[in-house]
Amino acid sequence: MPLFSRDLLVDWEEPDLVPRPVVTLGAVGLDASDWVDVDDVAAPSQRGREAVFHAHRKGQFLLWMRGLLTCEVEGGFWLVPPGQGIWVPAGVQHRMETAGRVECYVVYVDPAVSGPLPTQCCTLATTPLLRELVVRSAALPMRYAEEGMAPRLVALLLDELALAPAGRLHLPLPADGRLRPLVDWMMAHPAERGSVEACAGWMGLSARTLSRLIAHETGMSFGRWRRQLHLLLALQWLAKGAAVQDVSEGLGYENASNFVVMFRKALGESPGRYLATRR
């Protein structure tokens, strides 16, 4: 959104309007229910309302250190686990939601200096150096001195951010109106594991037509797209404290072992180890 505790809103300025190439803000040790949207700092009574689509004049890099962040833009859905970040270019309509106890940092990047950064929304893998630069820049005043150490720190942060590789936790959402009812139903009923033929019949399409539409809209096969959906949902539920057995059942797997195999193939680690190493 991004979200911040009202306790942090001392000497506040709208980051989009601060005349600095980079402005970093941080929030540590908060529950999502304790936060407010910085776009609504004048109306804190609106806390807890559903996230709405909005955009910023500046680009945003959100470094997520604890808790779980989901971000939706037109045509895509991203999940940001602890230790990773997401880049949202300037002017991109998006909405974000959080789960769990949160520690995060948000870097606002002026369009004038964001040329080397991606032109589309994407998750970014982070390095220890990038994380430390973000944390250190959050300690600067919003209107830091334009000479000396601060601008050098900001320049290094931008260089390191431009080198960050894209992450994999992305679910492309089809824009074709014929597919959205099916996508919405699959996201609401992930345990229903109907075949592509069954899903196509429900939509009044042939299996070949449905497969072609999914591939064209998402760049994935029907089966791969559903596995990616399951992976993102699993990470959301696990981050909220769900047991592996409950997640497995919620996604329609016959047993927890099959779910763990899918998870390990996708992310290289078991669910427990993946979350533990990112806490």
C-alpha positions as CSV (number, residue, x, y, z in Angstrom):
1,M,0.0,0.0,0.0
2,P,2.4,0.6,1.7
3,L,1.5,0.4,5.4
4,F,3.1,2.0,8.4
5,S,2.4,2.4,12.1
6,R,1.1,5.8,13.1
7,D,3.9,5.9,15.6
8,L,6.3,6.3,12.6
9,L,4.4,9.2,11.1
10,V,6.5,11.9,12.9
11,D,7.5,14.9,10.7
12,W,5.8,13.0,7.9
13,E,6.0,14.1,4.2
14,E,4.3,12.3,1.3
15,P,7.2,10.3,-0.1
16,D,6.0,10.9,-3.7
17,L,6.6,14.6,-3.2
18,V,9.9,14.6,-1.3
19,P,12.6,16.1,-3.6
20,R,15.1,13.3,-3.3
21,P,15.9,10.5,-5.7
22,V,15.4,7.9,-3.1
23,V,13.3,7.9,0.1
24,T,13.2,4.8,2.4
25,L,10.8,4.1,5.1
26,G,10.7,1.1,7.5
27,A,8.2,-0.7,9.8
28,V,9.4,-3.3,12.3
29,G,7.6,-5.7,14.6
30,L,4.0,-4.8,13.8
31,D,0.9,-6.8,13.1
32,A,-0.9,-6.1,9.9
33,S,-4.0,-5.0,11.9
34,D,-1.9,-2.3,13.6
35,W,-1.0,-0.5,10.4
36,V,-2.4,2.3,8.3
37,D,-2.1,3.0,4.6
38,V,0.2,5.9,4.1
39,D,-2.2,7.2,1.5
40,D,-4.8,7.5,4.3
41,V,-2.6,9.1,7.1
42,A,-5.2,11.8,7.4
43,A,-7.9,9.3,8.0
44,P,-6.6,6.6,10.4
45,S,-10.1,5.4,11.3
46,Q,-10.1,3.6,7.9
47,R,-7.6,1.0,9.2
48,G,-8.4,-2.5,8.3
49,R,-10.4,-1.8,5.2
50,E,-9.8,-3.9,2.1
51,A,-6.8,-2.9,0.0
52,V,-7.8,-0.9,-3.1
53,F,-5.9,-0.3,-6.4
54,H,-3.8,2.8,-6.4
55,A,-0.6,4.1,-8.0
56,H,2.4,6.3,-7.0
57,R,4.3,8.9,-8.8
58,K,7.5,7.2,-7.8
59,G,8.5,3.6,-8.2
60,Q,8.5,1.4,-5.1
61,F,10.8,-1.4,-4.0
62,L,9.4,-3.2,-1.0
63,L,11.8,-5.3,1.0
64,W,9.9,-7.9,3.1
65,M,11.9,-9.2,6.1
66,R,9.1,-10.8,8.2
67,G,5.5,-11.7,7.4
68,L,4.0,-12.2,4.0
69,L,3.1,-9.7,1.3
70,T,0.9,-10.3,-1.8
71,C,0.7,-7.8,-4.6
72,E,-1.8,-7.7,-7.4
73,V,-1.5,-5.7,-10.6
74,E,-3.6,-6.0,-13.8
75,G,-2.5,-9.3,-15.3
76,G,-0.4,-10.5,-12.4
77,F,-0.3,-11.7,-8.8
78,W,2.9,-11.8,-6.8
79,L,3.8,-13.3,-3.4
80,V,6.7,-11.9,-1.5
81,P,8.1,-14.2,1.2
82,P,10.5,-13.0,3.9
83,G,13.9,-12.0,2.6
84,Q,12.7,-11.0,-0.9
85,G,11.4,-7.9,-2.4
86,I,9.0,-6.6,-5.1
87,W,9.5,-3.7,-7.5
88,V,6.4,-1.7,-8.6
89,P,7.3,0.9,-11.3
90,A,6.0,4.4,-11.1
91,G,2.3,4.8,-12.2
92,V,1.5,1.1,-12.0
93,Q,-1.9,0.4,-10.5
94,H,-1.5,-2.1,-7.7
95,R,-2.9,-3.3,-4.4
96,M,-1.2,-5.1,-1.6
97,E,-2.1,-7.1,1.5
98,T,-0.1,-8.5,4.3
99,A,-0.3,-11.5,6.7
100,G,1.5,-12.2,10.0
101,R,3.8,-10.0,12.1
102,V,5.6,-7.7,9.8
103,E,9.0,-6.1,9.3
104,C,9.5,-4.3,6.0
105,Y,11.2,-1.4,4.2
106,V,9.8,0.6,1.3
107,V,12.2,2.4,-1.1
108,Y,10.6,5.1,-3.2
109,V,12.6,5.7,-6.3
110,D,12.1,8.8,-8.4
111,P,11.4,8.1,-12.1
112,A,14.4,10.3,-13.1
113,V,16.8,7.7,-11.6
114,S,14.9,4.5,-12.2
115,G,16.0,3.9,-15.8
116,P,18.1,0.8,-15.0
117,L,15.3,-0.9,-13.1
118,P,12.6,-3.2,-14.6
119,T,9.8,-1.5,-16.5
120,Q,7.2,-4.1,-15.2
121,C,6.2,-5.3,-11.7
122,C,8.4,-8.2,-10.5
123,T,9.7,-9.9,-7.4
124,L,13.4,-9.5,-6.8
125,A,15.9,-11.7,-5.0
126,T,18.0,-9.8,-2.5
127,T,21.6,-10.0,-1.4
128,P,22.9,-9.2,2.1
129,L,24.4,-6.0,0.8
130,L,21.2,-4.9,-0.8
131,R,19.3,-5.6,2.4
132,E,21.8,-3.7,4.5
133,L,21.8,-0.7,2.2
134,V,18.0,-0.5,2.4
135,V,18.0,-0.7,6.2
136,R,20.7,1.9,6.4
137,S,18.9,4.3,4.0
138,A,15.8,4.0,6.2
139,A,17.7,5.7,9.0
140,L,18.3,8.8,6.8
141,P,16.0,11.8,7.2
142,M,13.4,12.1,4.5
143,R,15.2,15.3,3.3
144,Y,18.7,14.1,3.8
145,A,21.7,16.3,2.8
146,E,22.4,16.3,-0.9
147,E,26.1,16.2,-0.4
148,G,28.3,13.9,1.6
149,M,27.6,10.3,2.6
150,A,23.8,10.1,2.0
151,P,23.8,10.6,-1.8
152,R,26.7,8.1,-2.1
153,L,24.7,5.5,-0.1
154,V,21.7,6.1,-2.3
155,A,23.7,5.7,-5.5
156,L,25.1,2.4,-4.3
157,L,21.6,1.2,-3.3
158,L,20.3,2.0,-6.8
159,D,23.2,0.2,-8.4
160,E,22.7,-2.9,-6.2
161,L,18.9,-2.8,-6.8
162,A,19.5,-2.8,-10.6
163,L,21.5,-6.0,-10.3
164,A,18.9,-7.9,-8.3
165,P,17.6,-11.0,-10.3
166,A,13.9,-11.5,-10.7
167,G,12.1,-14.0,-8.4
168,R,9.8,-16.9,-9.3
169,L,6.8,-16.4,-7.1
170,H,4.5,-14.9,-9.8
171,L,1.1,-16.0,-10.9
172,P,0.1,-14.4,-14.3
173,L,-3.6,-13.7,-14.5
174,P,-5.3,-13.9,-17.9
175,A,-6.9,-10.8,-19.3
176,D,-9.3,-12.7,-21.5
177,G,-12.8,-12.3,-20.1
178,R,-13.7,-15.9,-21.0
179,L,-11.1,-17.2,-18.5
180,R,-11.7,-15.0,-15.5
181,P,-14.7,-16.9,-14.1
182,L,-12.6,-20.1,-14.2
183,V,-9.6,-18.4,-12.6
184,D,-11.8,-16.9,-9.9
185,W,-13.4,-20.3,-9.2
186,M,-10.0,-22.1,-9.1
187,M,-8.6,-19.5,-6.6
188,A,-11.7,-19.9,-4.4
189,H,-11.8,-23.7,-4.6
190,P,-8.1,-24.9,-4.9
191,A,-8.9,-28.4,-3.6
192,E,-11.1,-29.1,-6.6
193,R,-8.6,-30.7,-9.0
194,G,-10.7,-31.2,-12.2
195,S,-8.9,-32.0,-15.4
196,V,-8.5,-29.6,-18.2
197,E,-11.3,-31.5,-20.0
198,A,-13.7,-31.1,-17.1
199,C,-12.9,-27.4,-16.8
200,A,-13.3,-26.8,-20.5
201,G,-16.6,-28.6,-20.5
202,W,-17.8,-26.4,-17.6
203,M,-16.9,-23.3,-19.7
204,G,-18.5,-24.6,-22.9
205,L,-15.1,-24.9,-24.6
206,S,-13.0,-27.7,-26.0
207,A,-10.0,-28.8,-23.9
208,R,-7.7,-27.8,-26.8
209,T,-9.2,-24.3,-26.9
210,L,-8.9,-23.8,-23.1
211,S,-5.3,-25.1,-23.2
212,R,-4.4,-22.7,-26.0
213,L,-6.1,-19.7,-24.2
214,I,-4.2,-20.4,-20.9
215,A,-0.9,-20.8,-22.7
216,H,-1.5,-17.6,-24.7
217,E,-2.6,-15.5,-21.7
218,T,-0.1,-16.8,-19.1
219,G,2.8,-18.4,-20.9
220,M,2.1,-21.6,-19.0
221,S,0.3,-24.8,-19.5
222,F,-2.9,-25.4,-17.6
223,G,-1.2,-27.9,-15.2
224,R,1.8,-25.6,-14.6
225,W,-0.5,-22.6,-13.9
226,R,-2.5,-24.5,-11.4
227,R,0.7,-25.7,-9.6
228,Q,1.9,-22.1,-9.4
229,L,-1.4,-21.1,-7.9
230,H,-1.1,-23.9,-5.4
231,L,2.4,-22.8,-4.5
232,L,1.4,-19.2,-3.8
233,L,-1.6,-20.3,-1.8
234,A,0.5,-22.7,0.2
235,L,3.0,-20.0,1.1
236,Q,0.2,-17.7,2.2
237,W,-1.3,-20.3,4.5
238,L,2.0,-21.5,5.9
239,A,3.0,-18.0,6.7
240,K,-0.2,-17.6,8.7
241,G,0.7,-20.7,10.7
242,A,-1.2,-23.5,9.0
243,A,0.2,-27.0,9.3
244,V,1.6,-28.8,6.3
245,Q,-1.1,-31.4,6.6
246,D,-3.8,-28.8,6.6
247,V,-2.3,-27.0,3.6
248,S,-2.0,-30.3,1.7
249,E,-5.7,-31.1,2.4
250,G,-6.7,-27.6,1.5
251,L,-5.1,-27.9,-1.9
252,G,-6.6,-31.3,-2.6
253,Y,-3.5,-33.4,-2.4
254,E,-4.0,-37.1,-1.4
255,N,-1.3,-36.8,1.3
256,A,1.2,-34.4,2.7
257,S,4.1,-36.2,1.1
258,N,2.8,-35.4,-2.5
259,F,2.5,-31.7,-1.5
260,V,6.0,-31.6,-0.1
261,V,7.4,-33.1,-3.3
262,M,5.6,-30.4,-5.3
263,F,6.9,-27.7,-3.0
264,R,10.5,-29.0,-3.0
265,K,10.5,-29.2,-6.8
266,A,9.3,-25.6,-7.1
267,L,11.5,-23.9,-4.5
268,G,14.3,-26.4,-3.8
269,E,13.4,-26.9,-0.1
270,S,10.8,-28.5,2.1
271,P,8.1,-26.1,3.4
272,G,9.4,-26.1,6.9
273,R,13.0,-25.4,5.9
274,Y,12.0,-22.7,3.4
275,L,10.0,-20.7,6.0
276,A,12.6,-21.3,8.7
277,T,15.5,-20.0,6.6
278,R,13.6,-16.8,5.7
279,R,12.6,-15.9,9.3
